[in-house]
Amino acid sequence: MGAFIGHSGGALMVLFVALLALRCAKRLGLVLWPAAPARPLAPRWAPGPGALALAAFGVLAAQFLFAFLCWLDLGQTGGLAAFWQHFFERFTTAGDSPHYLLLAREGYAAEGDAAKYIVFYPLYPLAVRLMHALLAPFSVSWEAAALAVSWLCWGGAGAAMLALAGQDLPREQAAFAVALMALYPFGFFALGVYTESLFLLLSLLCMLFARRKNWLAAGVFGALAVLCRNQGLVLLLPLLYLWLRARREKKQGPASLALALPLLGWGGYLALNWRLFGSPFAFFEFLAAPPWYQTTRWIGENLAQHWQMALDYPGLAPFIYHAQLALYFAAMALLFFGLWKKCPTHWLIWGGGYLGMSYLAGWLISGGRYVFGCLPLYLIGASLPRPARWLLAAVSAFFLWKMGVWYMQGQAIM
């Protein structure tokens, strides 16, 4: 069974990339046939400040509501004060949260056990450090400063998603894209001391400005996204496609340097590695070593490993290995639907590249959290026929509750 899952999962990605490459070649006139007639990418809906504020508040309220319901489901008592105490402890001490707080307080180390934390990209710890300095007159703790960064960015991501979705979707579907992002089964990571909400916000702003042909702003936000996590490099692919499309329409503007900014951002992270360890790629050695054991392997091999790990560790299977398998095939189904539905090509490039890069990671135990950042899935999901998208929202809400209960219970969801 594991071999079948691995072969089929890998074959689906290869088929998707091949079909998408043909579509890109046709749209851009790069191969044997002439370019497809350029269809103007005119905005479908431009949300006003009120709608953007509502989206920002809505994603925050949805996640806090689900966290509170999950806490109640555990049979807890003591009211809101007890909920907040439990929430604060869980969302600032679980998983990688202590590592980000350590980096914010003390920075990177060139030797000793703390040197391994170079695998965490620098922008989120820096943002926490700046927030802590800003709130210093109020004697705010490092944990509270980190939560403030995450919550502000998560609200901003809700508004940015609405603005981006409004570029290509009508009002109802654009709002639905925001709802699907808020109801993602592992979306509670946006509230904790993790880089998720900051990365989502920066990625959305990058693509929003690229969609508006403001290449400099897109490049800047893309560079900042790369400084959050390596999946930020995927933004180069849809940026390049949108620039080539604009160039064919003679609307590209001075973009060459701006498109290189994400690479320069990654170069900054490599320079940090070189300064600390004498090698720009030192982080690869730390990733491959305990406790992460991260290597790069073909997607099919990793999917087969997920199946085997689910058999070997049945207690972890429901919220790690089974979840990673289900999310991969569900995401591939949405991407193929996007191809068939003729969704915007840059969505598909962005989503396929992000999903593929995430599942190339060997020994993956955070797939649920990683797929949270595959933002085109919410846009494609909002493009489903109305009954299907409501069903998708209901299924997402159910698993958000289920995973949330396990997370609040203290299970190893990372």
N, C-alpha and C positions, 0 to 999 in steps of 0.2 A: 504493500500500500504506500509506504514511504517513497519508494522509487517512482511509482505512478504519479504521486503528488508532485515530486520534484521535476520529473520530465514534463508533465503537463503545464506546471507553473512556468518553467523556463521557456517552453514552446510558445505559450501565450505572450510572453514578453517579446520574444523574437518576432512573432507574427505582428504584434502591435507596432513595433518599431519599423518593420518593413512597410506596413500599410501607411503609417504616418509619414515615413520618408517619401513614399510615392506621392502622397497628398501634398507635402511641402514642395516637392519638385514641380508638381503640376501648378500649384498656386504661384510659384515664383518663376516658372518658365525656365527651369534649370536643365531639363533633359530634352528628350526627343519632341515632345509636343509643345505647342505654344502655351504661354502663361494663361491661366484662367482669368476671365475678366475681373478686374478689381472691383470688389463691392465695398463701398465706403463703410467704415466702421463708425457710424454715427451713434452718439449716445442714445440709448432707449429711454433712459430716465435719469434725471439729475436730482438726487435727493437734496433737500434744503437743510439748513442747520437743525431744525426741529427733528427731522427724520434721523439725521446722523446722531443727535444726542439720544434719541430714543433707542437706536441700535446699540449705542455704547452702554446705556443703562440696562438694556434688555439682556445682553450677554452676561453681564455681571450678576443681575438678579436671577437669571436662570441657573447659573452655576451655584450661587449661594443657596438658592431654594433646594436644589438637588442635594447639596451637602447637608443641609438641615434635615431633609427627609431621610437621608441615609443614616444620619445620627439617630433620629427617632426610631428608625427601623431596628437599630441595635438594642432597643429597649432602655435607652439612657434616660435619666431624669435630671432635674436641676435647672431646667429652663435655659434661657439664652446665655446666661453666664457660664453654665457648664458646657453648653455647645461651643462657645467661643474658646474656652480653655482646651477642650478636646481638639477643636479645629486648629488652633494655633500650634499645639504640640505636634499634631500629625503632619501639618503642611509646612513645618519648618525643620523637622528632624528626619523625615523619611528619605530613603534613597540617596540621591546626590545632593540634596539640599545642604547638608553640613559642609560639603566640599565647596559649593559656591560661596557660602558664608565665610569659610576660611580664606578663600581667595580675595573676597571683598575686604576682609579685615587686614590680612597680612601680605597679600600679593603672592606671586609665584616664587617657588624655591628652586635653587639650582642643584641642591643635593639633599640627601636624606629621603625619608619616606614621603614627604610632601612633594617631592619633585614630580611624582606621577600625575599630579593634578594639572600638568601642562596639557593634558588631553581635553580639558575644558576651555573653550574659547573665551577670550577676555572681555567681550563687551558687556555681558550681563553683570559680572562682578564689578566692573567699573561703574556701571549705572547704579548699582547698589551702594557703592562707596560714595558716589556723588549725592545720592538721595540721603544717605546717613549724614553727610556733611551739611546738607541743606536743612535737615531737621534737627541738627545738633542742639539748637537753643531749646528744644522741647524734650531733650533727654530721651529721644527715641532709640530703641534697641536696634541692633543690626538686623534681627529677624523682622521687626516691624518695617524697617526701611526696605528690606527685600520684598516683603509682601506688598508694600505700597508701589514699588516699581512694577511688579507683576500685575496688580489690579489695574493700575492706570493704563498699562500697555494692552491688557485684555479688553478694557473698554474702548480704547483707541482702535483695536483690531476689529471690533464690532462695527464701528463707524466706517473704517476703511473698507471692510468687506462690502458694506452696503453701497459705498461710492463706487467700488470696482465693479460689483455685480450690475449696478445701474448703467454701466457703459454698454452692456450687451444684452441685458434682460429687462423685460417690463417690470413694473413696480412690484406686483405680487411675487414674482419669481425671485427678484432681487432680495426682497425681505425673507423669502424662504431660504436663500443661501445663507443668510445670517443665522436663521433658526437652526439649520442643519449644522453649522459650525458650533453653535452654542450647545447642541444636543449630542455632539460626538461622544461616544462611550467613554473615552479617556480624557475628555475635555477638562476634568477637574484639575489637571496639571497646570492649567492656566492660572489657577489661584495660588499655587504654591511657589516655593523658592526654586524655580526652574526657569530656563531660558525660553520656554515655549511661547509665552504671550509676547515677549519682545521680538522673537523671531517672526511670529505671525504678523505682527504689526509692520515690521520693516519690509517683509516680503510683499505684503499687500500694497504698501505705499510704493515700492519699487515698480510693481506691475501697473498700478494706477497711473503713475506718471509716465511710464512707457506707453501705456494705452493712449495717453493724451499727447504723446510725442514730445514730452519734456525730458529729453535724454539725459541731461546733466543731473536733474533731480533723481531720475530713475537709477543712474549709475551710483550716485551717492548712497541712496537707500539700499541698493544692491550690495555695495561694499560693506555697509554696516551689518546687513544680514549675514554676510560671509563671516564676519567677526563674531557671530553668535554660534554658528555651527557649520560644518562642512557642506551640508545640503544647500547652503546659500549659493554655492557655485552653480547649482542647477539653473539659477535665474539667468545665467548667461545665455542659455539656449532660447527661451522665449524672447529675451531682449534682442538677440541677433535676428530672430525671425521677424519680429515686429519692425526692426530697423530696415531689413531687406525689403519688406513689404512697403514700408513708407518710401524707401528709395525708388522702388518701381513706380510709385505714385508721385515721385519727385517732391516728397514732403519730408525728407529725412532730416534736414538741418545738419549742423556740425555735431556729429555723434561719435566719431571714431574713438576719441579719448574717453568720452563718457562711458562707452561700452566696456572699456578696459578697467574701469574703476573697481568692479568686483574682484578682478584678478589682483589689482593693487591692494585691496583689502586683505585678501588671502596672503599676499606677499608680506603684509604687516605681521600676520600671525607667524609666518615662517621666519621672519626676522626676529621675533620674540624667541622662538625655538633656538635659533642660531646664537643669539646673545646669551641665553642661559646654558646651552649644552654644546655649543660649537657645531651644531648640525641643524639645518632648516627643517629636516624631517625627523627630528628626534621623537616627536609625538607618536610616530608610527611604532617605534620600539616600545614605548610605554603602553600603547593600545594593545599590542600583542602579548604583553606580560600580564600576570595576575594584578588586580582582580578582574580585568576586563576581557582578556583573551580575544581581542577583536582583530580579526584578519579579514581580508577581502577574498571572497569565494563566489562562484557562480550562483545565481539565484536558485536554480534547481537543486544544487547541493544543500543550500541553506534550508529550503523548504522541506527536503527529505529529513534533514537533521531536526527541524521543529517537530515533525511527526514522531521521530524516534525519541526525542526528549520528552514529548507528551506521554509516551509509553513508560519511560524510565522514571518520570517524576509526575505521577497522576495528581498529586496535590497542587502542583503549580500549573497543570495543563489548562484549566478553564480560563485563567486570566493572563497567561503568558503564551503558551505554545498553540493552543487551539485558537486563541484570539488572533495571534499573528497569522495563522493560516487562513482563518475566515476573512480577515481584513484584506489580505493580499488578493484573494480571489474576488471578493466583493469590489475592491478597487479596480481590478482588471475588467470586471463586468461593466462598471461605470465608464471606464475609458473606452471600451469597445462601443458602448452605447453612444458616447460622445462622437466617435468616428462615424457611426451610422447616422446619427442625428445631424451631422455636419455642424457640431459645436465649434466655436472659434478655435482655430488651429493652435494658437498660442496657449490656450488652456491645456490642450492635449500634450503639447511638447513639455510644458511645465509639469503637469501631473505625471506623465510617463517617466520623465527624467528623475523626478523626486522619488517616485515609488521604486524605480529600479535602483537608484543609488542607496536608498534605505535598506533594501533587501539584499544588497551585495555584502552587507556586514555579516561576518560569521559570528557564531555564538550570540545571536541576537536575543535579548531578553526585554528590550524596551520597544518592540515593534509597534505596540498599541500607541505609545506616546509619539513615536516618530511619524506614524501615519496621520496623526493629528495635524501635522504641518503640511499635508498634501492638500493644499487649499483648493485646487481646481475640482476636487471631488465634490465639494459643496456646491460649486457653480454648476457642474454637470448634473448633480442630484436635483437641483432646483429646476433643471430643464426637463426632467421626467414628466410624463403625463400626470395630471393632478392626482388621481388615485394612487399612482405609484409613489409620488413624492410624499404624500401624506403617510403612506405605509412605511416608507423609509424613515420619516421623522418619528413615527411611533416605535419602530424597532430600535432606532438610535436612543430614544428616551428610555426604553426598557433596559437596554444594556448600560446606559449611563447610570441608572439607578443600581443595577446589579453590580457593576464594577465599582461604583461609589461606595456601596455597602462594604464590599470586600476591602476597599482602600481604607475606609474609616475604621474598619475592624483591625487593621494592622497587617493585612496580607502583603506579600512581597510583590506589589505592583510597582514597577519602576519605569 
